[in-house]
Amino acid sequence: MSPVTWLVTFKTDHYYLKYFIDHLSDLYSDVSYFEYKTSQYIEHMPDDVWIVQLYFKQQPKIEEITQNIIKITEIHNIPIIPKLESSNIKDRDWIALIKRKSKPIAIDQFCVYNSHHKLKDNKLIPIIIDPTRAFGTGEHYTTKNCIKALCYLQEFYNYKPEKMLDIGCGSGILAIAMAKLWKKHLVAADIDEQSVITTNENIKLNKVDHLITAFLSDGYNCSQITKNTPYDLITCNILAQPLINMAPDLSKHLKVGGKGILSGFLINQEQQVISAHEAQSLKVIHRIVEDNWSTLIVEKTT
């Protein structure tokens, strides 16, 4: 018989998600969460619906879990007590089901797929990304267009960066793409600990762990980044406001003639992003727009 895992799930708004995760992670060893319905925005909205999952090796005590949930709602004045659903699943079948949901995605020179699949087109560069909590599976336009921008620099600019940096690395997908395109050592950083863990797992899975160093960092504020400054190429697939806020840091950490790839914002946010970077001597040299999402390549001019 296959081993059985007990699963307890409930839905909550994104506004309250952090409160549940913070408390439940202290109470239970295996807690995960994911968005129930995909929003058109990369930024999470307060009323976005998320699913929280608790995993148990033995049948859980639902009454005890319910009481813990009620305590969390009382502490944080959460108006609705989530309804718990309990079921048991076969570990082997559950993992396979998650992986089968994702199909291989061809993006320019690359094919992004998970370990359940096999790469059929040997002409494409493989990137293996298994489903996780970290952002960046190749499905969202921002990630796709960043990969297209990397390929554009390599194909049309014949760009050969020696030192590279990925800010907000998420799953590590862009760092992996850079490592496979140019086969040079690079640095990947994220403010989220889970993203750094996931990046380290994925760079090993893709056999580029000898080329990528990943670590926790709030933007550019750590010694591992500053000691390698200036960079030839920096990718930033984050959000509009952090991009605007960090425009001076991007300029500071790029060489003159160095390139930056900016993504994670909508077309109606684009001009604000451009203006903030032009003020730091970062000129737009290429633009990719798809389904209302914009990705920019900028170059440091002075």
C-alpha positions in Angstrom: 0.0 0.0 0.0 1.1 3.6 -0.7 1.7 5.7 2.4 -1.2 8.0 3.3 -1.0 11.6 4.2 -3.9 13.4 6.0 -4.6 16.8 4.6 -6.5 19.7 6.3 -7.4 22.7 4.1 -9.2 26.0 4.4 -9.6 29.2 2.4 -8.8 32.7 3.5 -8.3 36.2 2.1 -4.7 37.2 1.3 -5.1 40.1 3.8 -5.3 37.5 6.7 -3.0 34.9 5.2 0.1 36.0 7.0 -1.6 35.8 10.4 -2.6 32.2 9.8 0.7 31.1 8.4 2.8 32.7 11.2 0.8 31.0 13.9 0.2 27.6 12.2 3.9 27.3 11.2 4.7 27.4 15.0 2.1 24.8 15.8 2.5 22.3 12.9 5.5 21.0 11.0 4.2 21.0 7.5 2.2 24.0 6.3 1.8 25.2 2.7 -0.3 27.7 0.9 -1.1 28.8 -2.6 -3.4 31.2 -4.5 -6.9 29.7 -5.2 -7.6 32.0 -8.1 -4.9 33.6 -10.3 -5.2 37.4 -10.3 -4.4 39.5 -13.3 -2.0 41.4 -11.0 1.4 40.2 -9.9 0.7 42.2 -6.6 -1.5 40.2 -4.3 -4.8 42.0 -3.6 -6.3 41.9 0.0 -9.4 39.9 -1.1 -7.5 37.4 -3.2 -8.6 33.9 -2.0 -5.8 31.6 -0.8 -5.8 28.0 0.3 -3.9 26.9 3.4 -2.9 23.2 3.7 -1.8 21.3 6.8 -0.2 17.9 6.3 -0.3 15.1 8.9 1.2 11.5 8.9 -1.7 10.4 11.2 -5.4 11.3 11.3 -5.5 14.9 12.7 -7.7 16.0 15.6 -10.0 18.4 13.8 -11.5 19.9 16.9 -8.1 20.8 18.2 -7.1 22.5 14.9 -10.4 24.3 14.8 -9.8 25.7 18.3 -6.4 26.9 17.2 -7.9 28.6 14.1 -10.5 30.3 16.3 -7.8 31.6 18.6 -6.0 33.1 15.6 -9.2 34.9 14.4 -9.7 36.3 17.9 -6.2 37.6 18.3 -6.2 39.4 14.9 -9.9 40.3 14.7 -10.5 38.2 11.7 -14.2 38.4 11.0 -14.8 34.9 9.5 -13.7 31.6 10.9 -12.5 29.4 8.0 -14.3 26.1 7.4 -11.9 23.2 7.6 -12.0 20.3 5.2 -10.2 17.0 5.9 -9.2 14.2 3.6 -6.4 11.6 3.1 -4.3 11.3 0.1 -1.6 8.9 -1.2 1.7 10.7 -1.2 2.9 9.2 -4.4 -0.3 10.1 -6.4 -0.5 13.6 -4.9 3.1 14.6 -6.0 2.5 13.2 -9.5 -0.8 15.1 -9.8 0.8 18.4 -8.9 3.6 17.9 -11.5 1.2 16.8 -14.2 -0.7 20.1 -13.9 2.3 22.0 -15.4 3.1 21.5 -19.1 6.5 22.2 -20.7 6.8 25.8 -21.9 9.0 26.8 -24.8 10.5 30.4 -24.3 12.8 31.4 -27.1 16.0 29.3 -26.7 14.6 27.6 -23.5 12.1 24.9 -22.5 10.9 25.2 -18.9 9.4 22.0 -17.5 9.2 20.1 -14.2 10.9 16.8 -13.4 7.7 14.8 -14.2 8.3 15.6 -17.9 11.1 14.8 -20.4 12.5 17.3 -22.8 11.6 16.2 -26.4 13.3 19.0 -28.3 17.1 18.7 -27.7 17.7 22.0 -29.5 16.2 23.9 -26.6 18.1 24.7 -23.4 16.4 22.8 -20.5 15.3 24.5 -17.3 13.7 22.2 -14.7 11.4 24.0 -12.2 9.2 22.0 -9.9 6.0 23.6 -8.4 6.8 25.4 -5.1 5.8 28.5 -3.1 8.4 30.7 -4.8 7.4 32.8 -7.8 8.8 31.9 -11.2 7.7 28.8 -13.1 7.9 30.4 -16.5 4.1 30.6 -16.8 3.7 34.3 -16.0 4.3 36.9 -18.7 6.9 38.7 -16.5 9.1 35.6 -16.2 8.6 34.7 -19.9 9.6 38.1 -21.0 12.6 38.3 -18.8 13.9 35.1 -20.4 13.1 36.6 -23.8 15.1 39.7 -22.9 18.1 37.6 -21.8 18.0 35.8 -25.2 17.6 39.1 -27.0 20.8 40.4 -25.4 22.7 37.2 -26.3 21.4 36.9 -29.9 21.1 40.5 -31.1 23.6 42.3 -28.9 26.1 39.4 -28.8 26.3 40.4 -25.2 28.8 38.5 -23.0 28.4 39.6 -19.4 31.1 38.5 -17.0 29.4 39.5 -13.7 25.7 39.0 -13.2 23.1 39.6 -10.4 19.5 38.5 -10.0 17.5 40.6 -7.6 14.3 39.0 -6.3 15.3 35.6 -7.6 12.1 33.7 -6.6 12.5 30.2 -7.9 15.9 31.0 -9.4 14.6 30.6 -12.9 16.3 33.7 -14.3 19.6 33.0 -12.6 19.5 29.5 -14.1 18.8 30.9 -17.5 21.7 33.3 -17.2 24.1 30.5 -16.0 23.1 28.3 -18.9 23.3 31.1 -21.5 26.7 32.5 -20.5 28.2 29.8 -18.2 29.6 32.5 -15.9 29.3 32.7 -12.1 26.5 34.9 -10.8 24.7 36.0 -7.6 21.0 35.5 -6.8 19.3 37.2 -3.9 15.8 37.5 -2.5 14.2 39.0 0.6 12.1 35.9 1.1 13.8 32.9 2.8 11.6 30.3 1.1 12.7 31.7 -2.3 16.4 31.3 -1.4 15.8 27.8 -0.3 13.9 27.0 -3.5 16.5 28.7 -5.7 19.2 26.5 -4.0 17.1 23.4 -4.7 16.5 24.4 -8.3 20.2 25.3 -9.2 21.2 21.8 -7.9 18.4 20.2 -10.0 19.6 22.0 -13.0 23.3 21.2 -12.3 24.4 24.9 -12.2 25.1 25.1 -8.4 28.8 25.6 -9.2 27.8 28.8 -11.1 25.2 30.4 -8.8 25.4 31.6 -5.2 22.0 32.4 -3.7 21.4 34.2 -0.4 19.0 36.3 1.6 19.1 40.0 1.0 16.9 43.1 1.3 17.5 44.5 -2.1 21.2 45.3 -2.7 21.9 45.7 1.1 24.4 42.9 1.8 28.1 42.5 1.5 27.9 39.5 -1.0 26.4 41.9 -3.5 28.5 45.0 -2.9 31.8 43.1 -3.0 31.2 42.0 -6.6 30.1 45.5 -7.8 29.9 46.7 -10.5 27.9 44.2 -12.6 27.5 43.7 -16.4 23.9 42.5 -16.1 21.3 42.7 -13.4 17.8 41.3 -13.6 14.9 42.6 -11.4 11.6 40.8 -11.8 9.8 42.3 -8.8 7.1 45.0 -8.6 6.8 48.6 -9.9 7.3 50.5 -6.7 10.3 48.5 -5.5 11.9 48.9 -9.0 11.3 52.7 -8.7 12.7 52.8 -5.2 15.8 50.8 -6.1 16.6 52.6 -9.4 19.5 54.5 -7.7 20.9 51.1 -6.4 20.6 49.5 -9.9 22.6 52.4 -11.4 25.2 52.3 -8.6 25.8 48.5 -9.1 25.9 48.5 -12.9 29.0 49.2 -15.0 28.8 52.0 -17.6 27.4 50.1 -20.6 25.9 47.5 -18.3 22.4 46.2 -18.9 19.4 45.8 -16.5 16.3 43.9 -17.1 13.2 45.3 -15.4 9.9 43.4 -15.1 6.9 42.8 -12.8 4.8 45.9 -13.7 1.8 46.7 -16.0 1.8 49.0 -19.0 0.0 51.7 -17.0 3.0 51.7 -14.5 5.6 51.7 -17.2 6.2 55.4 -17.5 6.8 55.8 -13.8 9.4 53.0 -13.9 11.1 54.5 -17.0 11.2 58.0 -15.5 12.8 56.8 -12.3 15.5 54.9 -14.2 16.2 57.7 -16.7 16.9 60.0 -13.8 19.7 57.6 -12.9 21.3 57.5 -16.4 19.6 54.3 -17.3 18.3 54.4 -20.8 15.6 52.0 -22.3 17.1 50.1 -25.2 14.5 47.4 -25.7 10.9 46.9 -24.7 8.8 43.7 -24.6 5.0 44.0 -24.0 2.6 41.0 -23.7 -0.9 40.9 -22.3 -0.6 44.3 -20.5 2.7 43.4 -18.9 5.9 45.3 -19.7 9.5 44.2 -19.6 12.4 46.7 -20.2 16.1 46.4 -21.0 18.0 49.4 -19.8 21.6 50.4 -20.3 23.7 52.6 -18.0 25.0 55.5 -20.1 27.3 57.4 -17.8 
